[in-house]
Amino acid sequence: MKPKRGHRSGSIYQRSSDQRWVAQVTLAGHHQMAYFHSQAEAQRWLSFALLQIHQKKSISTTQLPLSVYLETWLEQMALGLRPKTLIQYRQVITQHILPELGDLLIQELRPAQIQSFYQLKAQAGMNPRLLQLVNCLLHHALEDATRSGLIPVNPVQSTLKPKRSYVERKVLQPSQVQQLLKACQGTRWEALFSLAVTTGMREGELLGLKWTDIHWDQGVVQIQRQLYRVPGQGLVFNPPKTPTSRRNVALGPRMLEQLQEHAKRQQEEKERAGEKWQENGLVFPTSLGTPTDPHRLYTYYKGILQKLGLPDLRFHDLRRHTAATLMMGGEIDPKVAQERLGHARISYTLGTYSHVLPTIQEEAAQRMDQLIFTDSKQKPEDRLS
């Protein structure tokens, strides 16, 4: 038996007859119901309905502005998003979507309006990658609205997806990488930069690395957390961003030696700090053992590039693009490179670093030549030997 509900209250329950979920609101003694295939969909509808009642509006979805919908949708999504990602989504919605589309009702939103919105943003010079994120958020949010029964179809489905323009990847050449690492020799940053270019680890993965993550006997580093700054919260640790980011990466003998030397220098820092040292078990902490702010790493990195007269690359370009380019150009199997970099799909690795593939293609062509087009004077049985 369902419990009684008061004025302007709501409830969710599952019917035993067909296992469908029912969301119900009570207003002035009258019940309004909606039926769904999942509890999550019913909860979303109930949240919108109660919000409309609170604002003294009709529960009808025709009265639901996109701004109100996206606000509640973000609240629902917050439980499954990383804090940094949630902040990014909120900024994109607030700064780019709501000023143009926020007052439109989701029931009346049409593909032509969204397409025109994309064109205006592109003409205004919006970064193509940001425009793709805008498209992705709108599509996801309105797809949830469709599944929840708030709108019959997703209008984004019928729009042309913004194209991502090609951006040339900036990388350091092998000689420039060696120049950078040589300048860092003997410093507290030497092992970090070496690890960045040999493994392609993300900035947050490097700064979140702990000594317990390094398995010396196996020659492997285990990546299981990231460190980054969240506005209003400071530096926080979180698990890797995707399942494939949680990975084991093999280290070469010389890299392991560098880490051992780094451990010795850190022990000396610890002794100098004395009681001020705060033990966190981090591989790359500050001189007092506390987590290193990414901005501090950025400042040192940019300074050393300028000092050496090297190209002004982001740290992301060093640890991801340079590392990936060296892997792909160094005859490392693309599948192995994908796993080391933590990419979810090998298609992304191949597509992003396809500029390195011509050399690999040439080598493959030469090997096939040797295999197939043998000397006609050879005996048939010797041609494939």
N, C-alpha and C positions, 0 to 999 in steps of 0.2 A: 504494500500500500504506500502510495506516495505521500510525503508529508505536506501539510497545508502551508501555503505561502502567503505572506502579507502583501499589502499594497506596494507596488513598485519593487517587487522582489523577483528573483529568478531561480530556476533550478535546471538540472540536467539529470536525465535518467535514461536507462536502456530498456527498450521494450522486449519482453520475452518472446513475443509472437514472431518477430522478424529480425531481432537483434539490432534494429536501427536505434540511433541515439536521438533523443528528443530534447530540444532546448525550449524552455517555456518561461515567459515573463507574465507577471500579473499587474494589470493597471486598471484601477477603478473597478475592481471586481471581475474584470474580463481577462481571459487567458489568451495569449498569442503563442503559437507553437511553430517550430520549424524542425524538419527531420533531416538527419545526416547519417553518413556511413561510419563516421568515427567520432570519438569523444572530443578530439582536438578541434574538429570542425564545428561541433556543437558549442564548444566553449568560446570559440572566436565569435560566433553569431551572438551568443548571449552577452559577451563583452560589448559589442557594438550596440545591441538593443538597450542595455542598461545605461550606456553612455548617452544615447539619444534621449532616453527618458529623463536622465539627470539634467540634460540641457533643454528639457521641455520641448523636444521635437518629436515628430512622428517616428515610429519604429520602421516605417517603410524605407527600404533601401534607396528609394528615389530621393530621400532627404539626406543622404550620406555624402558629404563633400569628401573629395580625395584627401584633403588635409587631415580630417578627423579619422578617416580609415587608416592612413599611413601612420598616424600617431599611435593608434591602438595596435596596429600590425607590428610596429617596432617593439612595443611593450611585450607582445607575445613572442617575438623572435629573440628578445634579449636573453632568455634562459639558455638558448643554444649557441649564442655568439660569444666570441672572445671580446673582452672590454674594448680593445683597440679597434676591432672590426665594427662593433656597435657604434663607437664614436664616429668612425669614418662614414658609416651608413647614415647616421643622423645628420652629419654635416652636408652630405650630398643631397639628401632629401630637403633639408631646410634651406640651403643656399641655392640649389639649382632646380629642384622640381616644384616645390610649393609656390615660389613667386609667380610661375607661369601657369601651373595647372591646379594649384591647391584649392581654388574656389569652385572648380568644376565638380559636379556630382558624378560619382563613379558609375551610376546607372546610365548616365547620358554621355559618358566619355567615349569618343569615337576614334578609330585608327587615324583618320585624317588630321585630327587635332594633335595627336601624339607625333605623327610624321612631321607636321609643320613645326612642332616644338623642337624636334631633332635638327631640322634644317636651320632654324633660327640660332640654335646653340652652335652648330657647326660654322655658320657664317660669322658668328661673333668671335670665333677663334678658340672655342673650347677644345682642349686637348682630346684627340680621338680616343685615347684610352679612358679618359674620364667620361666621355660621352657613352662609351660602351658600358661603363659601370652604371650610369644613369639608366640605360636601357635594361640592363640586367636586373636592377632593383625594381623598376616598374613592372617588368615581366613577372618576376617572382611574386611581388605583392598582389598583383591583379590575378595571377594564377591561383593564389590562395583564396582570393575573393570569389573566384569562379567555383572552386571546389566547395566553398562554404555556402554556396547558393545565393550570394549577395548580388552577383551579376550573371547573366546567362553565358556570356563568352568573354574571353580575355581580348581586349582590343589591341593589345601589343602584338598578338599573334599575326595580325594582318599588316603589320608595318615592316618596312625594310630595316633590317638590323644595321646600325652604324658600322661602317667599315673601319678596321683598324689600319692606320697608315704604317708603312714600313719605317722602322727606326733603326738606323745603323748602330750596331753594337760597338761600343768603344771598349777597347781592350789594350793591355800592355803587351808588347812583344816579349819573348823569352829573355832577351838581353836586358830589357827594361825591368822585368821582374827580378832578375838577378841583381841589378843595380839597387833596386829598392830594398831587397833583403840584406844585401851587403851593408847598406847604410844603417840598418836596424840591428846589426850584430852586437851582441853584448847588452842590449837594452831589454827592458821588460816587455817590449812589443815584438821582439824577434820571432818567438814561437807562434804568436797569434797570427802574424802576417803569413808565416810559412804554412800554418795549418789552413789558413783561408785559401791560399792559391793551390794547395795540394789536394784539398778535399772539396772546396766550394761551399763549405758550411756557411750558413746565414749568420749575419752579425749577432742576432739574438742568441743563436745556438752557441756561438763562440763564447759570448759573455756569460752564458748560463751554464757552461761546461764545468763539471766538478771532477776532482781527481778520482773519485770512485767510478767515473764513467770510462776511465782509461784502463783497459785490460792489457797489461804489459806482456803477459805470457802469450797472449793470442795476437798481439799487435793490432788491436782494434779499439776504436773509440765509439762509445755508445751514445747516441744523441737522444735525449729524453726530456729536454726542457729548453725554453727560450727565456731570455731576459729582455724586457723592453719597458719604456716609460709610458705610463698612462696618465693623461692630464687629470689632476685632482687626486691621484692615488700614488704617484711616484713610481719607483722602479718595482716591477712585479715579475714573478716567475710564473710561467704557464707551460703546459705541455706543448709539443710541436703542433703546428697549425693543421697538418693533415696526417692520416695514418702512415703514408709513405715517408713523411718527414721524420717519423720515429724509426731510426735505422742504425745499423752498424756500419762503420766505415773503416776499411783497413788502412793502416799506416805503414810507411816504409821504415827501414832501420834508421836512416838518418833523421827522419822526423821524430822518431821515438827518442833518439839521442838528444835532439833539441829540447824535447819536453822534459827529459831528465835534467838537463842543464838549467832549464827554466825553474824546475822544482827546487834546485839548489839555491838559485838566486832568490826565490820566494822565501825560502827558509831564512836566508840572511836578512831579508826585509822584515820578517816576523820577529827576529831577535832584536833588530834595531827599534821596532815599534814597541816592544815590551808589552805593558799592560794595555796600551792603546789598540793592540791588534784585536780584531773581531773575527773569530774563526767561522767561516762559512763553507770551507772546503772547495772554494772556487779555484779554477785553474788560472783565470785572468782577473783577479780582483784589483782593488786599489792598493796602495802601499800600506793601508791599514786593514786589509782583508775584506773590506766591504765591496758590494757589487759595483762594477765600473759603469758609469753613466755613458751611454752610447755617444753622447755629444763630445765627451772627452776623447774617445777614440777617433771621432770624426776630425776634431781639431788637430790632433797629432798627425793623422794621416794626410790631411790637406797640407799641413805645414811641411811635411817631408817631401811631398810631391813638388811643391813650389821650390824648396831648397835644391832639389836635384834637377829641376827643369824638366820634369816628366809631365805628360799630358794631364790635364785637370779632370780626372775621372772620379766618379762617385765610388765610395767603398763597395757599394753593390756591384759596380762594374769590375772591381778587382776580384772580389771573392766569388762572384757567380759567373760573369761573362768571361773574364780572363781565364779562370780555372776551367770552365767548360770548354773554351776554345783550345786550351792546351791539351785537355783530355782528348777531344775529338780529333785534333790535329796530330796527336801523338800515338795514333793507331790503337787507342783504347776502345774496346767494343762499345758502341753506343748504348747498349743495354746496361753495361757496367757503369758508364757515365751517368745514365739516368738514375741508377740506384744510389750512386755516391752523392749526387746532387739533391736527391730526395724529390724528384719530379714525379707527379702522379702517373703520367703517361709517357711512353717513349716517343709518341708522336709529337709531344710538345718539345722534347729535347731535340729531335731531328729537325723539327720546323724552325725552332729558334736559332739553332746553330748550323743551319744548312749551308752557310757560307764557307764552312770548313770542309764540307763533304766532297768538293771537286777533287781534292788530292786523293781522298780515299777511293773515289770512283775511278780515277786514273790507275791507281794501283790494282784495283779489281779488274779493270780492262786488260792490263798487261798480263795478269795471272791467267785470265781466261784465254788470251791469245796463246800463251805458252801451253795451255792444256789442250786447246782445240786445233789450232793451226800449226801442227807440227811439220817437220821437214818431210816432204813427200818421199824422200829417198829412204826414210826409216822403214823398218819392217812394221806392219800393223800392230804386232804384239808388243813393240817397243815404244809406240807413240805415247802411251799414257804412263810410262814408267817414270 
